[in-house]
Amino acid sequence: MVGLRVRETGAVLATELQLARGVWSRTRGLMLRPALESGKALDIRPCSSIHMMFMRFPIDAVFYDRDGTVTRVARNVRPWVGIAFGGRGARGVVELPAGAAIAVAPGETLVFDDPTEVAE
């Protein structure tokens, strides 16, 4: 299981980060799911824009470049009608429950933590 935090502040954005790397998982994203629980998120890579068709709930979307630097934060993207673009250099996006991206801003760096790599 992978977690996600902001390097500069240490703020934890997600404790359970699901990875979407294949064509099907990236295409499906969070569509048709009933909700995204607090502490959970979906990382879609590669991805530089999202749409909200077939979504049932609003989300926050944090776009980042190849170095993990945040390029754009789209907050409270509305289901069915929302769309968001990551801006110049965006290579991935983390989709979070609405309101969960309050602690991150463009220019900050995302850190993807894998607890299996942490020494005890």
N, C-alpha and C positions, 0 to 999 in steps of 0.2 A: 504494500500500500504506500502511496506517495502523498506527502503533504505539501503545502504551498505557503510560503511566507514572503514578506517584503524585506530585502536585505538591509536597507537603510534604517528601518524602524523596528524590525523584528516582528511586526504585526503578522499574525497567522490569518491567512485568507481561507484556507481549507485544511482539514485534517484527513480527508479522504478524497483523493483526486483520481478520477477515472481517466484513462488515456484513450483517445480516439485517434488511431493512426491509420487504420485500413480504410479503403474506399467506402464500404458500407457503414462503418461506425462513424466516419466523418460526415457522411451524407445524412444519416439519421439524427445524429446529435442528440438533442433532448426532445425531439418531436414526439408527440403522443404520450409522453410520460405524464403521470398525474401531478408531480411536484418534484422539486429539488430540495432535499432536506438541509437544514442548517449544518454547516461544517463540510458539506459535500460540494464537489465541483467537477466539471468536465473540461479536460484540456484537449483541444482540437488542433492538430498540427499535420500538415501545413494548412493554414487558413488565414485569409486577410479580410474577410467580411462574413457577416451572418444575416440570415433572414429569420423571421419569427412565424412563418406559416406553420400551421398545425401545432403550434405551441399553446399550452393551457395556462401559462403563468409568466409573469415578467421576470427578467433576469438582469444581472449586471454582467457586462462583457469587458474583460481586460485583455487588450491586444498587446503583443510583445514582438520584438525583433529576434534575430538569430542569437543575440547575446543575452536575451532575457530582459532587455530594457523595455519598459512599458511605453508604447507609442500612443495609446489612446485608451481612455476608460469611458465606456458607454453605460450609463446608469439607468436602471428601471426601464429597460427596453420592453416595449409592450407586446403582448402576444398577438398573433395574427397580422398586425399591421406594422410592426417594428422592423427596422433594418439598421445595421451598424457597419461601419467601415473602420479598419484598423489604422489607416493612414500610411504614410510613407514608410516602407521597410517592414511592415507587419508580416510576421511569418506564422504566428499562432494566436490562439485566443483561449482564455479560460472563462468558461461560463459558470457564474455563481448565482446563488439566490439573490433576489433583489435586495439591495441594501448592504450586501456583504463586501462590496468593493469600496466602502467609505474610507478605508485606511490606505489606499494606494492612489498614486498620481503619476501622470506621464513623467518620464525621466528616471523613475525609480526602477530598481532591479528585482525581478522575481527569482526566488530560489526554490527549486523543486527538491524537497527532502525525501529520501528513501530511507525509512527507519532500518531496513536490513543492512545498510551501509554504516550505521552509527556504531562506533566502538563502545563497549560497556565498561 
